[in-house]
């Protein structure tokens, strides 16, 4: 029987998804029939597919409730990767608190909720010391990041200095007024030279990794479009990065994911910590890892 696979995207994202062509080719070479429908296309009959795989649904952030409801409906009529419960857990970065409870090192973070005072929470964060962070801990820091807890592609994220309190406060207030939980994180300057290490698991095992260059610069405008442009090069993780990535992967709630990307940066002690755990629609950078698309196709068809 010829499997029929949906690689799920979004209208604006399909032409931007560099992973899609090699993955489509790898699946077709193994005999699968492949389509690339948009998640919100009402004309799509998801029951016609044997499996649906979230790939570049990058416009879900502003429509999170609609997207999660769609994922539930899709999973009722076909097998969705990754599954809805995992996606629901992963699209909200409050999961960092759960990772920390499982002793996975994460970027220190203070979560600010819509019901809270933006000014009080920002000042508590800037004061440092006990109570400054919801998860993790950090020494003195000069710069910091404001971003939404539900977000992708660095959209609505910005970097500030302590002298920028007024602009940072306005940013937090804007997010809270829109009903969006907000994250405050120290800017870890190791990323400027070392970058991020994105560790990618396919089918439950380490596949490959890349270096992602720093994204946020002081006084930059907020990202327009679906994501910020990235500078990507291959990277071999060191032993410490492998350990942290494996700990993060092992801490994932629900079933083992078909795919995962663990984004790591270095803290002030030069230790890797989890910035994000990407289980929903991460770029997997197939173009930077020979045979990675074939490994993904093998894992998908065997799942």
C-alpha positions in Angstrom: 0.0 0.0 0.0 1.4 3.4 -0.9 1.4 5.7 2.1 -0.1 9.2 1.6 1.7 11.9 3.7 0.7 15.5 4.4 3.6 17.8 5.2 1.6 20.6 6.8 2.5 24.2 6.1 1.0 27.7 5.9 0.2 29.7 2.8 3.0 32.3 3.4 5.5 29.8 4.7 5.6 27.1 2.0 8.0 29.0 -0.4 10.2 29.9 2.6 10.6 26.4 4.0 14.0 25.1 2.9 13.4 21.7 4.5 10.4 21.0 2.4 11.9 20.2 -1.0 14.5 17.6 0.3 11.9 16.0 2.5 9.4 15.7 -0.3 12.0 14.2 -2.5 13.2 11.7 0.2 9.6 10.5 0.8 8.8 10.2 -2.9 11.9 8.2 -3.5 10.6 5.7 -0.9 7.3 5.4 -2.7 5.1 7.8 -0.6 2.6 10.1 -2.1 3.2 13.6 -0.6 1.1 16.7 -0.4 1.9 20.1 1.3 -1.5 21.5 2.4 -1.9 24.5 4.6 -3.2 23.7 8.1 -6.1 26.2 7.8 -7.3 25.3 4.3 -11.0 24.3 4.8 -11.0 22.3 1.6 -8.5 19.7 2.8 -9.9 16.3 3.9 -7.3 15.3 6.4 -8.7 11.8 6.6 -7.3 11.0 3.2 -3.8 11.0 4.6 -2.2 8.2 6.5 0.0 10.6 8.4 0.2 14.4 8.7 3.4 16.1 9.8 3.6 19.6 11.2 6.4 21.3 9.2 6.1 25.1 8.6 2.8 26.2 10.3 4.6 29.4 11.2 1.6 31.6 11.3 -0.1 29.8 14.3 1.2 32.2 16.9 -1.5 34.9 16.4 -4.2 32.2 16.1 -3.1 29.7 18.8 -6.5 28.6 19.9 -7.6 28.0 16.3 -4.4 26.1 15.6 -4.7 23.8 18.6 -8.4 23.1 17.9 -7.4 22.2 14.3 -4.6 19.9 15.6 -7.2 18.1 17.8 -9.5 17.6 14.8 -6.8 16.5 12.5 -5.6 13.9 15.0 -9.1 12.4 15.2 -9.0 11.4 11.5 -5.3 10.7 10.8 -2.0 10.3 12.7 -0.5 13.7 13.5 3.2 14.2 14.2 3.9 15.6 16.7 0.7 14.7 18.5 -1.7 17.4 19.8 -1.0 17.0 23.5 2.7 17.4 22.9 2.1 20.4 20.7 -0.2 22.1 23.2 2.5 21.6 25.9 5.3 22.9 23.7 3.7 26.0 22.1 3.8 27.7 25.5 7.3 28.2 26.9 6.1 27.8 30.4 7.4 24.3 29.8 10.8 25.7 30.9 9.6 25.5 34.4 8.9 21.8 34.0 12.3 21.2 32.5 13.9 22.9 35.5 11.9 20.7 37.9 13.4 17.8 36.1 16.9 19.2 36.6 17.4 20.3 33.0 19.5 23.5 32.9 17.5 26.3 31.3 17.9 30.0 30.6 16.8 32.0 33.7 13.4 33.4 33.1 10.7 35.5 34.8 7.2 34.9 33.5 4.9 37.9 33.7 1.2 37.1 33.3 -1.6 39.4 32.0 -3.0 39.8 35.5 0.3 41.1 36.9 1.7 44.6 37.2 4.2 45.1 34.3 6.2 47.7 36.2 6.5 45.7 39.4 7.5 42.5 37.7 10.0 44.2 35.5 11.6 46.0 38.5 11.7 42.7 40.5 13.5 41.1 37.5 16.0 43.9 37.1 16.8 43.9 40.9 18.2 40.4 40.6 18.8 38.1 43.5 16.2 35.9 45.2 12.8 36.1 43.6 14.0 37.7 40.4 13.5 34.6 38.3 10.6 32.1 38.0 13.0 29.5 36.7 16.8 29.3 36.9 19.1 31.8 38.4 21.7 34.3 37.2 24.2 36.7 38.5 24.4 40.3 37.5 23.3 41.1 33.9 23.5 44.3 31.9 21.1 43.4 29.0 18.0 41.4 28.8 15.3 40.1 26.4 11.5 40.6 26.4 9.4 38.2 24.4 6.0 36.4 24.5 5.7 33.0 26.0 3.8 31.8 22.9 5.9 33.0 20.0 8.1 31.8 17.1 10.8 33.0 14.8 11.9 35.8 17.2 8.7 37.7 16.5 7.8 40.2 19.2 11.2 39.7 20.9 13.6 42.5 21.6 16.8 43.1 23.5 17.2 46.0 26.0 19.8 47.5 28.3 19.0 48.6 31.9 18.8 52.2 30.6 16.0 51.2 28.3 13.5 50.5 31.1 10.9 52.7 29.6 10.9 51.1 26.2 11.1 47.6 27.8 8.1 48.4 30.1 6.1 49.6 27.1 6.9 46.3 25.3 5.8 44.2 28.3 2.6 46.3 28.8 1.7 45.9 25.1 2.1 42.1 25.3 0.1 41.9 28.5 -2.7 44.1 27.2 -3.0 41.6 24.3 -3.5 38.8 26.9 -0.1 37.3 26.2 2.1 35.9 28.9 5.6 37.5 28.7 9.1 36.3 29.4 12.0 38.3 30.8 15.4 36.8 30.4 19.0 38.0 30.9 20.8 38.4 27.6 23.6 35.8 27.7 26.5 37.4 25.8 28.2 34.1 25.0 25.7 33.9 22.1 27.4 36.8 20.4 30.6 34.8 19.7 29.6 31.2 20.1 26.0 31.4 18.8 23.3 28.9 19.5 23.7 25.2 19.1 20.5 23.6 17.7 20.6 19.8 18.4 18.2 17.8 16.3 16.7 14.5 17.1 14.9 12.4 14.4 13.0 9.2 15.3 14.2 9.3 18.9 17.9 9.6 18.2 20.4 12.4 17.7 20.7 13.2 14.0 22.7 16.4 13.5 23.3 19.9 14.8 23.9 23.4 13.5 25.2 26.7 14.8 22.7 29.5 14.7 24.2 33.0 14.7 22.9 35.7 17.2 19.6 37.2 16.2 18.7 40.0 18.6 20.6 43.3 18.3 20.1 46.4 20.4 17.7 49.0 18.9 16.7 46.7 16.1 13.1 46.9 15.0 10.8 44.0 15.8 10.8 41.2 13.3 8.5 41.6 10.4 7.2 38.5 8.6 7.1 35.0 9.9 10.7 34.8 11.3 14.0 36.5 11.6 16.7 35.6 9.0 19.3 33.3 10.4 22.9 32.5 9.7 23.3 28.7 9.8 26.4 26.5 9.7 26.9 22.8 10.6 28.2 22.1 14.1 29.3 19.1 16.1 28.0 19.5 19.7 30.5 19.0 22.4 30.0 16.4 25.2 28.3 19.0 27.6 25.8 20.0 24.8 25.0 16.4 24.1 24.3 15.8 27.8 22.0 18.8 28.2 20.2 18.0 24.9 19.7 14.4 25.9 18.4 15.5 29.3 15.9 17.9 27.6 14.8 15.2 25.1 14.3 12.7 27.9 12.2 15.2 29.9 9.6 15.7 27.1 6.0 15.1 28.3 3.8 12.6 26.6 5.2 10.1 24.0 8.5 10.3 22.3 8.4 12.8 19.4 9.1 12.0 15.8 11.3 15.1 15.7 12.7 17.6 18.1 15.1 20.5 18.1 16.8 21.6 21.3 18.3 25.1 21.1 21.2 25.7 23.5 23.2 28.7 24.5 26.0 29.3 26.9 25.4 30.9 30.3 27.8 33.2 32.2 29.8 30.1 33.3 30.1 28.9 29.7 27.7 26.0 30.4 25.0 25.0 27.9 21.5 25.7 28.9 18.2 25.2 27.1 16.8 28.3 25.4 14.0 26.5 23.6 12.7 23.0 23.1 11.1 22.9 19.6 8.6 20.1 19.0 5.9 21.8 16.9 7.2 23.3 13.7 11.0 23.7 13.9 13.3 24.1 11.0 15.4 21.0 10.9 18.1 22.3 8.6 18.3 19.3 6.2 20.5 21.3 3.8 23.3 21.4 6.4 23.3 17.7 7.1 23.8 15.1 4.4 21.2 12.3 4.5 19.1 14.0 7.3 16.0 14.2 5.1 16.3 10.5 4.3 16.7 9.8 8.0 13.5 11.8 8.7 11.7 10.0 5.9 12.8 6.6 7.3 11.6 7.5 10.8 8.3 8.9 9.5 7.4 5.9 7.4 8.4 3.5 10.2 6.5 5.4 12.9 
